[in-house]
Amino acid sequence: MTIIYAIIMFCLLIFIHELGHFMAAKACGVKVNEFALGMGPAIFKKQKGETLYALRAIPIGGYCAMEGEDEESEDARAFNNKPAWKKAIIVVAGAAMNLILCILFLIIIALYTGTVTTTIDQVTAGSPAEAAGIQSGDKIVAVDQKKTDDWASLVTAIGTAKEEVTLEVERDGQNLTLTSELTEAEDGRMVIGIVPVREHNVLTAIKDGTVNTWNMTKMMVDTFRQLFTGDVSVKELSGPVGIVYAVNDTAQYGFVYLLYLTALISLNLAIVNMLPLPALDGGRLLFIIVRKITGKAITDEMEGKVHFIGIMLLFALMIYVTWNDIVRFIVPIFN
């Protein structure tokens, strides 16, 4: 099942990415010669109009092969003959689709799990909260005279308190002031024994999914910064083998966690693809900008050679991270 989950994930992320390039190319009037999911020999293919649609045997990779993408073409609908702004849209579309998929999945997760509020759903029997007179349905609006607009600020206020807290509670339209003692949780935080109500609201889920995507993006960008500065070792990088093991570990906790992992990898794919490196979409975008400024100083053939070198370097990196994954995950099994 792990292999099946991993294959579905790879295929989904790659399909969405290449679909972005495909739709943008069609919208910009670029001729698409082949749209393929997977690599290697074709197990299914169908010619429809000018485009060959193919499903290939190896479920890692895929491509949207456009006329004049890596070579000069005289075709008026070739990629190389389109204006720079259309080329830029096509190049960025793949990463944009992965970003949209990440946001969509995080919105679905937020809607499914719900958003915690400061309204109390349950009061633990025998807890300090019960002793203080807190009831289900109460809304905590302040802790020690500090407003609590969300659950996170409420948890922080209680968790950092000393011996007791004064709570301002809204009940049946009236505000009450209650004092509760504290008890220490297993992780060392101070708690009072309350469980919040979770709201399943579409608008709130959209907001939370978008905010969570932004926070995840900042985390990933910071990780890349640490890679370039040496604060994080390249040995920490993972390839397909590492992702399979991550899928195996995550699937044990349920579908929501698997969906979150998919969103995480989709965003990672979007960010990595937009790095300004040869063969990546970011590298192609950089060439579009440079060639717009310099005119014909750089030919399609020259750019194609640079991207080919970039592909070779990417293959070398893939081999390296795969070997790291084998040493990290597979070798210990036989020791």
C-alpha positions as a LaTeX table, in Angstrom:
\begin{tabular}{lrrr}
\hline
Residue & $x$ (\AA) & $y$ (\AA) & $z$ (\AA) \\
\hline
Met1 & 0.00 & 0.00 & 0.00 \\
Thr2 & 2.91 & 2.35 & 0.72 \\
Ile3 & 4.21 & 1.93 & $-2.84$ \\
Ile4 & 0.71 & 2.52 & $-4.22$ \\
Tyr5 & 0.28 & 5.68 & $-2.11$ \\
Ala6 & 3.69 & 6.93 & $-3.21$ \\
Ile7 & 3.00 & 6.27 & $-6.91$ \\
Ile8 & $-0.37$ & 8.03 & $-6.71$ \\
Met9 & 1.30 & 10.99 & $-5.00$ \\
Phe10 & 4.12 & 11.22 & $-7.55$ \\
Cys11 & 1.71 & 10.93 & $-10.46$ \\
Leu12 & $-0.69$ & 13.53 & $-9.03$ \\
Leu13 & 2.02 & 16.12 & $-8.34$ \\
Ile14 & 3.71 & 15.64 & $-11.70$ \\
Phe15 & 0.41 & 15.60 & $-13.60$ \\
Ile16 & $-0.71$ & 18.85 & $-11.95$ \\
His17 & 2.65 & 20.49 & $-12.69$ \\
Glu18 & 2.75 & 19.47 & $-16.35$ \\
Leu19 & $-0.95$ & 20.26 & $-16.74$ \\
Gly20 & $-0.12$ & 23.84 & $-15.74$ \\
His21 & 2.46 & 24.07 & $-18.54$ \\
Phe22 & 0.04 & 22.38 & $-20.97$ \\
Met23 & $-2.94$ & 24.65 & $-20.28$ \\
Ala24 & $-0.79$ & 27.78 & $-20.38$ \\
Ala25 & 0.84 & 26.67 & $-23.64$ \\
Lys26 & $-2.53$ & 26.02 & $-25.25$ \\
Ala27 & $-3.89$ & 29.34 & $-23.98$ \\
Cys28 & $-0.84$ & 31.17 & $-25.40$ \\
Gly29 & $-1.15$ & 29.48 & $-28.79$ \\
Val30 & 1.92 & 27.24 & $-28.49$ \\
Lys31 & 1.96 & 23.90 & $-30.31$ \\
Val32 & 2.25 & 20.97 & $-27.86$ \\
Asn33 & 3.73 & 17.88 & $-29.53$ \\
Glu34 & 3.31 & 15.50 & $-26.57$ \\
Phe35 & 1.80 & 15.53 & $-23.10$ \\
Ala36 & 3.11 & 12.57 & $-21.11$ \\
Leu37 & 2.74 & 11.25 & $-17.59$ \\
Gly38 & 5.67 & 9.06 & $-16.58$ \\
Met39 & 8.93 & 8.31 & $-18.34$ \\
Gly40 & 10.29 & 5.47 & $-20.49$ \\
Pro41 & 8.33 & 3.36 & $-22.99$ \\
Ala42 & 4.68 & 4.23 & $-23.59$ \\
Ile43 & 2.07 & 1.79 & $-22.24$ \\
Phe44 & $-0.76$ & 3.90 & $-23.65$ \\
Lys45 & $-0.79$ & 6.68 & $-26.22$ \\
Lys46 & $-3.39$ & 8.48 & $-28.28$ \\
Gln47 & $-3.01$ & 11.17 & $-30.90$ \\
Lys48 & $-5.64$ & 13.87 & $-30.59$ \\
Gly49 & $-5.20$ & 16.73 & $-32.98$ \\
Glu50 & $-1.62$ & 17.98 & $-32.94$ \\
Thr51 & $-0.82$ & 16.49 & $-29.50$ \\
Leu52 & 0.17 & 12.94 & $-28.56$ \\
Tyr53 & $-1.15$ & 12.01 & $-25.11$ \\
Ala54 & 0.91 & 9.24 & $-23.47$ \\
Leu55 & 1.07 & 7.24 & $-20.27$ \\
Arg56 & 4.59 & 5.89 & $-19.82$ \\
Ala57 & 5.89 & 2.94 & $-17.82$ \\
Ile58 & 8.02 & 4.60 & $-15.12$ \\
Pro59 & 5.72 & 6.54 & $-12.74$ \\
Ile60 & 8.30 & 9.21 & $-11.90$ \\
Gly61 & 8.42 & 12.28 & $-14.09$ \\
Gly62 & 6.45 & 13.53 & $-17.03$ \\
Tyr63 & 6.63 & 16.28 & $-19.57$ \\
Cys64 & 4.83 & 18.72 & $-21.81$ \\
Ala65 & 6.88 & 18.74 & $-25.02$ \\
Met66 & 6.35 & 22.02 & $-26.86$ \\
Glu67 & 7.47 & 22.85 & $-30.37$ \\
Gly68 & 10.62 & 25.00 & $-30.24$ \\
Glu69 & 11.08 & 24.58 & $-26.48$ \\
Asp70 & 14.75 & 23.54 & $-26.56$ \\
Glu71 & 15.60 & 24.16 & $-30.21$ \\
Glu72 & 14.97 & 26.72 & $-32.91$ \\
Ser73 & 11.81 & 26.18 & $-34.94$ \\
Glu74 & 10.34 & 28.06 & $-37.88$ \\
Asp75 & 6.80 & 27.16 & $-36.83$ \\
Ala76 & 4.88 & 30.36 & $-36.02$ \\
Arg77 & 3.27 & 28.55 & $-33.05$ \\
Ala78 & 6.60 & 27.37 & $-31.64$ \\
Phe79 & 7.55 & 28.32 & $-28.08$ \\
Asn80 & 10.73 & 30.07 & $-29.28$ \\
Asn81 & 8.70 & 32.38 & $-31.55$ \\
Lys82 & 6.33 & 33.63 & $-28.85$ \\
Pro83 & 6.80 & 36.96 & $-27.00$ \\
Ala84 & 8.67 & 36.91 & $-23.68$ \\
Trp85 & 5.57 & 37.49 & $-21.56$ \\
Lys86 & 3.83 & 34.42 & $-23.00$ \\
Lys87 & 6.95 & 32.31 & $-22.47$ \\
Ala88 & 7.10 & 33.50 & $-18.84$ \\
Ile89 & 3.45 & 32.56 & $-18.22$ \\
Ile90 & 3.99 & 29.06 & $-19.63$ \\
Val91 & 7.18 & 28.51 & $-17.60$ \\
Val92 & 5.68 & 29.70 & $-14.31$ \\
Ala93 & 2.35 & 27.86 & $-14.77$ \\
Gly94 & 3.69 & 24.49 & $-13.59$ \\
Ala95 & 4.89 & 25.79 & $-10.23$ \\
Ala96 & 1.73 & 27.88 & $-9.91$ \\
Met97 & $-0.41$ & 24.74 & $-10.23$ \\
Asn98 & 1.60 & 23.00 & $-7.51$ \\
Leu99 & 1.14 & 26.04 & $-5.28$ \\
Ile100 & $-2.61$ & 26.06 & $-5.94$ \\
Leu101 & $-2.78$ & 22.32 & $-5.16$ \\
Cys102 & $-1.00$ & 22.90 & $-1.84$ \\
Ile103 & $-3.42$ & 25.69 & $-0.89$ \\
Leu104 & $-6.41$ & 23.55 & $-1.91$ \\
Phe105 & $-5.27$ & 20.56 & 0.14 \\
Leu106 & $-4.57$ & 22.71 & 3.20 \\
Ile107 & $-8.03$ & 24.28 & 2.85 \\
Ile108 & $-9.58$ & 20.79 & 2.72 \\
Ile109 & $-7.61$ & 19.78 & 5.81 \\
Ala110 & $-8.66$ & 22.95 & 7.66 \\
Leu111 & $-12.30$ & 22.35 & 6.73 \\
Tyr112 & $-12.18$ & 18.67 & 7.74 \\
Thr113 & $-10.36$ & 19.12 & 11.07 \\
Gly114 & $-12.09$ & 22.39 & 11.86 \\
Thr115 & $-10.76$ & 25.58 & 13.40 \\
Val116 & $-10.38$ & 25.67 & 17.15 \\
Thr117 & $-12.17$ & 28.51 & 18.91 \\
Thr118 & $-12.12$ & 29.97 & 22.42 \\
Thr119 & $-15.55$ & 28.46 & 23.13 \\
Ile120 & $-15.45$ & 25.45 & 25.44 \\
Asp121 & $-16.75$ & 22.12 & 24.17 \\
Gln122 & $-15.82$ & 19.88 & 27.13 \\
Val123 & $-14.54$ & 20.37 & 30.65 \\
Thr124 & $-12.42$ & 17.49 & 31.94 \\
Ala125 & $-13.94$ & 15.81 & 35.01 \\
Gly126 & $-11.99$ & 16.60 & 38.19 \\
Ser127 & $-9.95$ & 19.32 & 36.46 \\
Pro128 & $-9.15$ & 22.80 & 37.82 \\
Ala129 & $-11.52$ & 24.23 & 35.19 \\
Glu130 & $-14.42$ & 22.18 & 36.59 \\
Ala131 & $-13.56$ & 23.29 & 40.10 \\
Ala132 & $-13.53$ & 26.92 & 38.95 \\
Gly133 & $-17.05$ & 26.60 & 37.56 \\
Ile134 & $-16.24$ & 26.70 & 33.84 \\
Gln135 & $-18.99$ & 25.09 & 31.76 \\
Ser136 & $-19.42$ & 23.72 & 28.25 \\
Gly137 & $-20.51$ & 26.58 & 25.98 \\
Asp138 & $-18.53$ & 29.23 & 27.85 \\
Lys139 & $-16.42$ & 31.53 & 25.67 \\
Ile140 & $-13.13$ & 32.65 & 27.20 \\
Val141 & $-12.52$ & 36.25 & 26.12 \\
Ala142 & $-9.58$ & 37.15 & 28.38 \\
Val143 & $-6.90$ & 35.50 & 30.52 \\
Asp144 & $-5.39$ & 37.58 & 33.35 \\
Gln145 & $-7.05$ & 40.67 & 31.79 \\
Lys146 & $-5.41$ & 40.03 & 28.39 \\
Lys147 & $-7.80$ & 39.50 & 25.47 \\
Thr148 & $-7.71$ & 36.07 & 23.83 \\
Asp149 & $-9.06$ & 36.28 & 20.28 \\
Asp150 & $-7.96$ & 32.78 & 19.31 \\
Trp151 & $-7.13$ & 29.41 & 20.84 \\
Ala152 & $-3.38$ & 29.82 & 20.34 \\
Ser153 & $-3.22$ & 33.00 & 22.43 \\
Leu154 & $-5.42$ & 31.35 & 25.10 \\
Val155 & $-3.13$ & 28.30 & 25.33 \\
Thr156 & $-0.04$ & 30.54 & 25.50 \\
Ala157 & $-1.54$ & 32.69 & 28.25 \\
Ile158 & $-2.51$ & 29.68 & 30.38 \\
Gly159 & 0.64 & 27.70 & 29.58 \\
Thr160 & 2.96 & 30.48 & 30.78 \\
Ala161 & 1.02 & 31.32 & 33.94 \\
Lys162 & 2.40 & 30.48 & 37.40 \\
Glu163 & $-0.09$ & 29.12 & 39.94 \\
Glu164 & $-3.55$ & 30.27 & 38.85 \\
Val165 & $-5.29$ & 32.30 & 36.15 \\
Thr166 & $-8.19$ & 34.72 & 36.14 \\
Leu167 & $-10.53$ & 34.06 & 33.25 \\
Glu168 & $-13.13$ & 36.41 & 31.80 \\
Val169 & $-15.89$ & 34.17 & 30.44 \\
Glu170 & $-18.89$ & 35.05 & 28.28 \\
Arg171 & $-21.95$ & 32.97 & 29.23 \\
Asp172 & $-25.53$ & 33.55 & 28.05 \\
Gly173 & $-24.73$ & 37.14 & 27.07 \\
Gln174 & $-23.12$ & 37.97 & 30.40 \\
Asn175 & $-19.44$ & 38.27 & 31.34 \\
Leu176 & $-18.22$ & 36.35 & 34.38 \\
Thr177 & $-14.83$ & 36.41 & 36.12 \\
Leu178 & $-13.59$ & 33.01 & 37.29 \\
Thr179 & $-10.31$ & 31.98 & 38.89 \\
Ser180 & $-8.81$ & 28.61 & 38.08 \\
Glu181 & $-5.83$ & 26.78 & 39.50 \\
Leu182 & $-3.37$ & 25.12 & 37.11 \\
Thr183 & $-2.05$ & 21.61 & 36.63 \\
Glu184 & 1.06 & 20.55 & 34.74 \\
Ala185 & 0.73 & 18.51 & 31.53 \\
Glu186 & 3.16 & 15.80 & 30.42 \\
Asp187 & 5.03 & 18.24 & 28.18 \\
Gly188 & 5.53 & 20.69 & 31.05 \\
Arg189 & 2.87 & 23.20 & 30.03 \\
Met190 & 0.34 & 24.46 & 32.52 \\
Val191 & $-3.26$ & 23.51 & 31.70 \\
Ile192 & $-6.70$ & 23.76 & 33.30 \\
Gly193 & $-8.56$ & 20.88 & 31.57 \\
Ile194 & $-10.67$ & 22.30 & 28.74 \\
Val195 & $-11.39$ & 21.14 & 25.16 \\
Pro196 & $-12.35$ & 23.77 & 22.54 \\
Val197 & $-15.21$ & 23.78 & 20.05 \\
Arg198 & $-14.09$ & 23.29 & 16.45 \\
Glu199 & $-15.84$ & 25.26 & 13.73 \\
His200 & $-16.17$ & 23.84 & 10.21 \\
Asn201 & $-16.53$ & 27.03 & 8.20 \\
Val202 & $-15.60$ & 27.32 & 4.51 \\
Leu203 & $-14.44$ & 30.95 & 4.69 \\
Thr204 & $-12.36$ & 30.29 & 7.80 \\
Ala205 & $-10.89$ & 27.18 & 6.15 \\
Ile206 & $-9.89$ & 29.23 & 3.08 \\
Lys207 & $-8.21$ & 31.78 & 5.32 \\
Asp208 & $-6.43$ & 29.11 & 7.41 \\
Gly209 & $-5.33$ & 27.13 & 4.34 \\
Thr210 & $-3.84$ & 30.23 & 2.73 \\
Val211 & $-2.11$ & 31.35 & 5.94 \\
Asn212 & $-0.75$ & 27.84 & 6.54 \\
Thr213 & 0.62 & 27.76 & 2.98 \\
Trp214 & 2.40 & 31.07 & 3.57 \\
Asn215 & 3.87 & 29.84 & 6.86 \\
Met216 & 5.00 & 26.61 & 5.19 \\
Thr217 & 6.60 & 28.63 & 2.38 \\
Lys218 & 8.57 & 30.76 & 4.83 \\
Met219 & 9.78 & 27.61 & 6.58 \\
Met220 & 10.94 & 26.05 & 3.29 \\
Val221 & 12.67 & 29.22 & 2.09 \\
Asp222 & 14.51 & 29.39 & 5.40 \\
Thr223 & 15.58 & 25.75 & 4.98 \\
Phe224 & 16.96 & 26.50 & 1.50 \\
Arg225 & 18.82 & 29.48 & 2.95 \\
Gln226 & 20.37 & 27.20 & 5.56 \\
Leu227 & 21.38 & 24.73 & 2.83 \\
Phe228 & 23.22 & 27.44 & 0.92 \\
Thr229 & 24.88 & 28.83 & 4.07 \\
Gly230 & 25.88 & 25.35 & 5.25 \\
Asp231 & 23.76 & 25.45 & 8.43 \\
Val232 & 21.94 & 22.39 & 7.09 \\
Ser233 & 23.93 & 19.57 & 5.47 \\
Val234 & 23.06 & 18.34 & 1.97 \\
Lys235 & 23.05 & 14.88 & 3.57 \\
Glu236 & 19.65 & 15.84 & 4.98 \\
Leu237 & 18.17 & 16.00 & 1.48 \\
Ser238 & 15.83 & 13.19 & 0.43 \\
Gly239 & 14.82 & 11.81 & $-2.95$ \\
Pro240 & 12.13 & 9.36 & $-4.09$ \\
Val241 & 13.26 & 6.63 & $-1.64$ \\
Gly242 & 13.04 & 9.03 & 1.29 \\
Ile243 & 9.61 & 10.18 & 0.17 \\
Val244 & 8.38 & 6.56 & 0.04 \\
Tyr245 & 9.52 & 6.06 & 3.64 \\
Ala246 & 7.86 & 9.36 & 4.62 \\
Val247 & 4.63 & 8.15 & 2.99 \\
Asn248 & 4.89 & 4.86 & 4.91 \\
Asp249 & 5.34 & 6.66 & 8.24 \\
Thr250 & 2.61 & 9.23 & 7.51 \\
Ala251 & $-0.01$ & 6.79 & 6.20 \\
Gln252 & $-0.11$ & 5.07 & 9.60 \\
Tyr253 & $-1.68$ & 8.21 & 11.10 \\
Gly254 & $-4.48$ & 8.48 & 8.56 \\
Phe255 & $-5.57$ & 10.13 & 5.34 \\
Val256 & $-5.39$ & 13.71 & 6.66 \\
Tyr257 & $-1.68$ & 13.35 & 7.45 \\
Leu258 & $-1.07$ & 11.86 & 4.01 \\
Leu259 & $-2.90$ & 14.79 & 2.43 \\
Tyr260 & $-0.76$ & 17.20 & 4.44 \\
Leu261 & 2.42 & 15.46 & 3.28 \\
Thr262 & 1.22 & 15.72 & $-0.33$ \\
Ala263 & 0.60 & 19.45 & 0.13 \\
Leu264 & 4.06 & 19.84 & 1.65 \\
Ile265 & 5.79 & 18.05 & $-1.24$ \\
Ser266 & 3.69 & 19.95 & $-3.81$ \\
Leu267 & 4.81 & 23.27 & $-2.35$ \\
Asn268 & 8.39 & 22.00 & $-2.19$ \\
Leu269 & 8.17 & 21.06 & $-5.88$ \\
Ala270 & 6.87 & 24.55 & $-6.73$ \\
Ile271 & 9.66 & 26.32 & $-4.85$ \\
Val272 & 12.47 & 24.06 & $-6.11$ \\
Asn273 & 11.28 & 24.42 & $-9.71$ \\
Met274 & 11.42 & 28.21 & $-9.48$ \\
Leu275 & 15.04 & 28.29 & $-8.30$ \\
Pro276 & 17.09 & 30.19 & $-10.94$ \\
Leu277 & 19.09 & 27.12 & $-11.98$ \\
Pro278 & 19.56 & 25.61 & $-15.47$ \\
Ala279 & 16.91 & 23.05 & $-16.54$ \\
Leu280 & 14.53 & 24.19 & $-13.79$ \\
Asp281 & 11.58 & 26.45 & $-14.57$ \\
Gly282 & 13.26 & 29.23 & $-12.62$ \\
Gly283 & 16.35 & 28.90 & $-14.83$ \\
Arg284 & 14.20 & 29.07 & $-17.95$ \\
Leu285 & 12.46 & 32.17 & $-16.60$ \\
Leu286 & 15.85 & 33.76 & $-15.93$ \\
Phe287 & 16.91 & 33.08 & $-19.53$ \\
Ile288 & 13.67 & 34.64 & $-20.80$ \\
Ile289 & 14.40 & 37.82 & $-18.85$ \\
Val290 & 18.09 & 37.93 & $-19.87$ \\
Arg291 & 17.30 & 37.28 & $-23.54$ \\
Lys292 & 14.63 & 40.00 & $-23.49$ \\
Ile293 & 17.29 & 42.44 & $-22.28$ \\
Thr294 & 20.20 & 41.25 & $-24.45$ \\
Gly295 & 18.27 & 40.54 & $-27.65$ \\
Lys296 & 19.87 & 37.87 & $-29.87$ \\
Ala297 & 23.12 & 37.62 & $-27.92$ \\
Ile298 & 21.94 & 34.21 & $-26.63$ \\
Thr299 & 20.55 & 31.76 & $-29.19$ \\
Asp300 & 18.05 & 28.94 & $-28.59$ \\
Glu301 & 20.86 & 26.47 & $-29.22$ \\
Met302 & 23.08 & 28.07 & $-26.57$ \\
Glu303 & 20.25 & 28.06 & $-24.03$ \\
Gly304 & 19.43 & 24.44 & $-24.87$ \\
Lys305 & 23.02 & 23.40 & $-24.18$ \\
Val306 & 23.00 & 25.15 & $-20.79$ \\
His307 & 19.74 & 23.43 & $-19.82$ \\
Phe308 & 21.16 & 20.07 & $-20.97$ \\
Ile309 & 24.14 & 20.55 & $-18.64$ \\
Gly310 & 21.68 & 21.48 & $-15.90$ \\
Ile311 & 19.72 & 18.27 & $-16.48$ \\
Met312 & 22.90 & 16.22 & $-16.17$ \\
Leu313 & 23.74 & 17.99 & $-12.89$ \\
Leu314 & 20.20 & 17.36 & $-11.63$ \\
Phe315 & 20.57 & 13.66 & $-12.46$ \\
Ala316 & 23.83 & 13.61 & $-10.51$ \\
Leu317 & 22.10 & 15.27 & $-7.55$ \\
Met318 & 19.25 & 12.77 & $-7.77$ \\
Ile319 & 21.73 & 9.87 & $-7.69$ \\
Tyr320 & 23.44 & 11.44 & $-4.67$ \\
Val321 & 20.26 & 11.97 & $-2.63$ \\
Thr322 & 19.00 & 8.49 & $-3.59$ \\
Trp323 & 22.24 & 6.97 & $-2.32$ \\
Asn324 & 21.85 & 9.01 & 0.89 \\
Asp325 & 18.32 & 7.62 & 1.27 \\
Ile326 & 19.55 & 4.05 & 0.75 \\
Val327 & 22.25 & 4.49 & 3.40 \\
Arg328 & 19.81 & 6.17 & 5.77 \\
Phe329 & 16.76 & 3.94 & 5.39 \\
Ile330 & 17.59 & 0.64 & 3.69 \\
Val331 & 21.10 & $-0.30$ & 4.88 \\
Pro332 & 20.12 & $-0.25$ & 8.61 \\
Ile333 & 17.48 & $-2.91$ & 7.87 \\
Phe334 & 20.25 & $-5.43$ & 7.01 \\
Asn335 & 22.53 & $-4.48$ & 9.91 \\
\hline
\end{tabular}
